[in-house]
Amino acid sequence: MRPSFAGVIVFVVLHRNLDRVRRSLATLDTAAARARRPLPCTGYPTQSLVHRSVIVRATTVHACDRRTVEQWEADDARRRHMARFGRRDTAPDLAVRRELHRRGRRFFVDRQVSRRCRVRPDLVFPRARIAVFIDGCFWHRCEEHVQLPKANAELWRRKLLANRQRDARNQAILTTEGWRVLRSWEHDDPAAVADRVEDELDRWAAIVGRPQGQGRE
C-alpha cells in the first residue's frame, strides 16, 4: 500500500523536529559537562558557571594565590542619591555662569574640545583656548569635603582616586593641545572663580593685542 502525500509530509516534519531535539539535547549535555568541569586559574572566583551566575555579591577566594576577590555593588539608596545629580547645570555651574554673564563674558557650555579624550569642560572659551572645570567635591575627591560611603568605603576610595587620575590625564592632553585649563571646586566662591577666568582672558587679550575687557567670547 503506497503512503499518501499527507503522510509523507507528516513523516518529514517529524523527522526534522526529531533532529532538532537531538541537537538541543547534545548542546545541553555539553554545557552541563562544562559547568561541572573545574575552571582554570584565570583570576575569576572558583565557582562553576552556574554558581558564578547566581552569586554576584559574594566574596570568594582566588584559586591561585588565595587573595580575596572583591565583588561589590553600591547600595540602592546611595545609587539613587547619586543619580539625582546631573553632570551639567549644577548649582555651582550656574552660579559661575551667572557671574560671568553679569560681567559681559560669553562662552560655550559642556562642549567637547579634543578628539583625543571625551572630556567636556563646564565652560569653554574657544578663541582664548581656555577650558574651565567646576569639579564636584564627591566625584572628584576634594580632600577637604569628601565623605566616603560607609558601605564599600575602600572600593569607593579606589574609584574616586581613579577619577582623579583620569582628570590628570585629560588635563595633560588638553595642555599639550594648547588649552589653558582652570579647575575649581564646587565650594569655591563664584566671584573668585570668575576673577580667575577674567584674569586669564585679560592675559590672552594682552598677548593677542586686544584691549583688556574686550576679549569677549
N, C-alpha and C positions, 0 to 999 in steps of 0.2 A: 504494500500500500504506500503510495507516494505521499510525503508530507505536504500539507497545504502551505501556501505562501505566507499566511499569517503565522503559522507555526515556526517557519524558518526565521521570520523576523524576531519572534519572541526568543528563540534559541540564541540568536546573535546578540541581542540586548543583554540577556542573562550572562552570556559568556564574557562580554566586555565588562559588566559590573563585577563579575567574579574576579577578573583580572585586577581591577582597581582595588578591590577589597584585599587581595593577596599582597599587592604592593604597599598598601597602607599598613597592613599588619607587619610586613618586613621592616618598614620605616620605624614603627613603634618599638619593635624588638631591638633595633639598632640604637635608638635613643635611650631605651631602658638600660642597655648594656653600657653605654657611655656614662649614664648617670651613676651606675654602680661602680665604675672604674675610678680609682683614686686620681685626683687632679695632680698635674705636675707642679713643681715648686716655681711658680711664676709671680709670686707677690700677692696672690689672692688668698683669702681665707680658705682653710682646708675643709670645705663643705662640698657636698655633692651638688650637681647642677640644680636639683630640685630644692634642696635646703637653701642654697645660696639665693634663689629667687624669693624665698619666703622670709629669711632673716635679713632685714635691711638695716636694722639699727643696733645689732648685736656687736659686741667687742669680742673678736676672736683672736687666735694666736697664730702667727705665721708659721708655716711648716718648716721653713729653712732655719731661721735664726731665732724663732720663738718670740719675736718682738710683737708688741701689741699693734694691731691694725685698727685705726680709728675710723669708724663709720658714724656719721652724725648728721642730724638734721636740726635746723633751728626750730625751736618750739613754735607752735601755731600762733600763739599770741604775739611773739616777737616778730614773726614773719608778717603778720597782718599790720603790726605797728609800723614796720619799716616800709611796707608797700604804700602807705599813705603819703610818704614824702616823695614828691616828684624830683626829677633831675634838673629841671629848669623852672624859672618863675617862682623860686622860693622867696620867702620874705627878705632875707639878706640881699639876694639878687635885685629884687625890686627896689629896695632902699637905695642901693648904689646907683641903679639906673635912673631913679628919680633925681638924685643929687646931680648926676652928670647932665641930665636933661635940663635941670634948672640952670646950670652953668652954660648951656648952649652947645654942649657936646653931642655928637651923633655917632652912632656905632651900629654894628650888627650884633645879633644875639644868638648864642648857641649855634655857631657856624663852624663846620669843619674847615681847617686851613691847611692840612697836609695830606698828601697821598700815602705817606709812609706810616701813618698811625691814624686811628679813628677818633682821636681826642677832639672834643668840641669845646673851645673856650667859652666861658659865660659871656664875655664881651670881646668884640673884635674890632680893631681899628686897622683896616687893611692898608691904607696909604702909609701910615706910620709903622705898620707891621708890629702892632702891639696886641698881645693876647692877655686877657685878664681872666684869672680864675678866682672864684669865691668858693673856697672849699668848706664843706660841712665838717663839723668837729668830729662826728662819729665815723663816717665812711672814710675820711682821710686821716684819722687818728691824730687829732690835736692832743698833744701831751698835757695840755692844761685842763681840758674839759672832758676828754673821752672817758666813758664808763662802760666797761665790757659787760655783756650779759653774764649772769651767774652760771647759766647753763652753757656748757661747752666753752668756757671762758678762754681756754688755751687755744682752741681752734679758731675762735673769733679773733684772738690776738694775731694769729698767723695770717688770717685772711686780710685783716686791716693793714698788717705790715706789707703784705703783697700789694695792696692798693698804693701804699706809699712808694714802693719800688717802681710800680707802673707809672706813677706820676713823675718820678725822677727820669725814667726812660723817655716818656713823652716830652718832657721839658727839654731834655738833651736834644731830641730830634728837632723840635721847633727852633731851638737856639742855633743849631747848625744850619738851619734854613733861613736864618736872618731875622727871626722873630724875637722881640723883647717880651719876655714872659713875666707878668706880675701876678703874684699869688697873695691872697689874703684869706683870713678865716671868717666864718660867718659871724663870730662875735666881735669883729673889728668895727670901729666906728665908720659908718658910711661916708661921712665927710672926710675922714682921714684917708680912706681908700680912694675917694675921688681926688684928693690932693695929690696922691702918688701918681694916679693916672694923668692928671694935668701936668705934673712936673715932667713926665716922660713925653707927653705930647708937645710941650713947650720946648723941650730939648731937641726933639725931632724937627720942630719948626725952625729952630735956630740953625740946625745943620743944613737944612734944605733952603734956607734963606727966606723963610716966610715969617712975618711979624708974629710975635707971641700973642696968643689969644685968637689968631686967625687960622690956626691949624685944625679947623673943624672937619670932622669926617662927614 
